[in-house]
Amino acid sequence: MVGRFQIKEAAMNCVICKTGQISAGNAIVTLQRGETTLVIKNVPADVCDNCGEYYLSEKMAERVLELGESAVKKGVEVEVMRWAA
């Protein structure tokens, strides 16, 4: 409540399925480049309750891409990891 007015956040609809509501959750992110496949489980994201599409914050996306770049540089073929804050 700000002053006498209550501020409500509007629920966001999924841009993919157009009907699902987006809420905080976790996602499994899969990255592929050349011969490298990286799967990262439990990544904090906003997730659609209808189709499962996920949306990463800018900070999460940067970190996920850094992990992917590191895997490519190490010559990883397939790696599965759990998100660690």
N, C-alpha and C positions, 0 to 999 in steps of 0.2 A: 504494500500500500504506500503510495507516494502522496503525501498531503491527504486530500480527500478522494483521490482517484486510485483505483486498483488497476495495476498493470498486469495483463494476462499475456503469456506467450502463446502465440498461435501454433497449433500443431502443424508440423510440416508433412505434406503428402509426398510420397515417393515419386521421383521424376521418371522412373522406369514403368511401374505398373499403374501409376496415377491414383490408386485407391488406398494403398497401405499407409499407415502412420509410421513416422520415424521416431525411434526412441533409443536411448543409450543402451549399448550392449557390447558384445564381442564378435569378432569376425575371424574367419580363416582367410588369410591373404596368400595368394599364390602368384609368384613372379617367375617369369621365364625369359631367358636371354641366351641365345645360342644353345649350347649344351648344358646350361645351368638351369635347374629348377629348384626354387626355394619356396617352402611352405611355412608360413608363420601362423601359429594357432593363438587364439585368445587376444587378438589385437583390439584394443578399445576403439569402438566405432559407433556411429549412429546406424541402426539397422531397421529395415522395413519389416513390419510385422506380417506383411502379406507375401512378398516375393523373396525376402531375404537379402535384397540388394543392400550393400553397405556403403557408408560415406565416411572417409577418414578426414580428420582435421588436418590442417596444413602441417602442424607439428608432427603428427603421427605419420603422415605421408612421407615427410622428409626422412624420418627415422627408418621407416620401412625400406625406402629406396637406398639409404645408406647401408642397411643390412644386405640388400640385394647386390649392391656394388661390391661389397666386401666378399660375398660368396663367389662372384664372378672372378675377382682378382685372385682368390685362393684356388681357383680351378675346380670348385665344387661341381659335381654332376647332379646329385640330388641331396637336398638337406631339408629336414623337418625340425622346426624349433618351436618352443613355446615363448610367447612374449614375456619379457622381463622388464619391468619398469625401471 
